[in-house]
Amino acid sequence: MYYVFKADDKASWAEVQGEMPNFLELGKKWHWWSDAPLPISFPETTFRILDDILLDRYKTGSIFDLYSKRLIKLLHNSDVRCEYFQVNVVASNKQKRIYLQYYAFHLMETLAAIDYEKSELIDSQIFGKFDHKDIIRMELIEKLIKTQRPLVRDAERPSLLLMHQSLKDMLTAEGIIGCKYIPYQNYRDMSISDIFIHE
């Protein structure tokens, strides 16, 4: 069984202080959603978060999310193919350094995971300009189901991460917070983000 792995919609955002890391100068040689490691050093980056409850995953409004050290450790120990880069985090109300470590997470396992012949899709248009296929009912390819990889990114929809139930159960048992797990059969993709990624 697989789940779509997302940041919890109700979770707080981590806001970058100063400039967001810009990888556009790398052009087509490298993308955050590729399987290749980052070919340059990750720049020093600071984020501001609310410190009333420290989450294990934060949305950043960028191509990467922030993961806590304990979430990274669980993923690393579960044979997830990834790399991660430590960032600085401060509390929004006190502007003090938070000593819980956070990382920009880069998943390095991509697979054409969706079986489009068995899935149900509808044509849609965004802003009357961008043709797009919305997923109404998703089915996965047999290769993913058989290999039971713990966490993969869909090749065509790079913001779509799929997590195997064994890893999802481990994260739940460890009390990981700030994450959302949607059974893949219940997932409805009405997002336009991947359109702009591929433009």
Backbone hydrogen bonds, N-H to C=O, Kabsch-Sander energy under -0.5 kcal/mol:
donor,donor_aa,acceptor,acceptor_aa,energy
3,Y,163,M,-2.6
4,V,182,I,-3.3
5,F,3,Y,-0.5
5,F,161,L,-2.8
6,K,4,V,-0.6
6,K,180,K,-2.5
8,D,178,G,-2.3
11,A,8,D,-1.8
14,A,59,K,-3.0
15,E,13,W,-0.6
15,E,48,R,-2.5
17,Q,46,T,-3.2
18,G,16,V,-0.6
23,F,21,P,-0.6
26,L,23,F,-1.6
27,G,24,L,-2.2
29,K,26,L,-1.5
30,W,27,G,-0.8
34,S,31,H,-2.0
46,T,17,Q,-0.6
47,F,88,N,-2.6
48,R,15,E,-2.9
49,I,90,V,-2.5
55,L,53,I,-0.6
56,D,177,I,-2.9
57,R,177,I,-0.7
58,Y,66,L,-2.3
59,K,12,S,-0.8
62,S,64,F,-0.5
66,L,58,Y,-2.3
67,Y,103,Y,-2.7
68,S,56,D,-2.4
69,K,101,Q,-1.8
72,I,68,S,-2.6
73,K,69,K,-2.4
74,L,70,R,-1.8
75,L,71,L,-2.3
76,H,72,I,-2.9
77,N,73,K,-2.5
78,S,74,L,-0.7
78,S,75,L,-0.7
79,D,76,H,-1.3
80,V,75,L,-2.0
82,C,80,V,-0.9
83,E,106,H,-2.3
85,F,104,A,-1.9
87,V,102,Y,-2.2
88,N,45,T,-3.0
90,V,47,F,-2.8
91,A,96,K,-2.1
92,S,49,I,-2.9
95,Q,91,A,-2.3
98,I,89,V,-2.8
99,Y,97,R,-0.5
101,Q,99,Y,-0.5
102,Y,87,V,-0.6
103,Y,67,Y,-2.5
104,A,85,F,-3.0
105,F,65,D,-1.8
105,F,103,Y,-0.5
106,H,83,E,-2.8
108,M,81,R,-3.2
111,L,153,R,-2.7
113,A,111,L,-2.0
115,D,139,E,-2.9
116,Y,114,I,-1.1
119,S,115,D,-1.6
120,E,137,R,-3.1
121,L,119,S,-0.6
122,I,134,D,-2.1
124,S,132,H,-2.8
126,I,130,F,-2.3
127,F,125,Q,-0.5
129,K,126,I,-2.4
130,F,126,I,-2.3
131,D,129,K,-0.7
132,H,124,S,-2.6
134,D,122,I,-2.6
134,D,132,H,-0.6
135,I,189,D,-1.3
136,I,120,E,-2.8
136,I,134,D,-0.6
137,R,120,E,-1.9
141,I,113,A,-2.6
145,I,141,I,-1.6
146,K,142,E,-2.8
147,T,143,K,-2.4
148,Q,144,L,-1.9
152,V,162,L,-2.2
153,R,109,E,-2.7
154,D,157,R,-0.5
154,D,160,L,-2.4
155,A,111,L,-1.6
160,L,157,R,-2.5
161,L,159,S,-0.7
162,L,152,V,-3.0
163,M,3,Y,-3.5
164,H,150,P,-2.2
165,Q,1,M,-2.3
167,L,164,H,-0.7
168,K,164,H,-2.3
169,D,165,Q,-3.0
170,M,166,S,-1.4
171,L,167,L,-2.5
172,T,168,K,-2.3
173,A,169,D,-2.4
174,E,170,M,-1.8
175,G,172,T,-1.3
176,I,171,L,-2.4
180,K,6,K,-3.0
182,I,4,V,-2.2
184,Y,2,Y,-2.0
186,N,183,P,-2.1
187,Y,183,P,-0.6
187,Y,184,Y,-1.0
189,D,135,I,-1.3
190,M,188,R,-0.9
195,I,192,I,-0.9
196,F,192,I,-1.2
197,I,193,S,-1.5
198,H,194,D,-1.6
199,E,195,I,-0.7
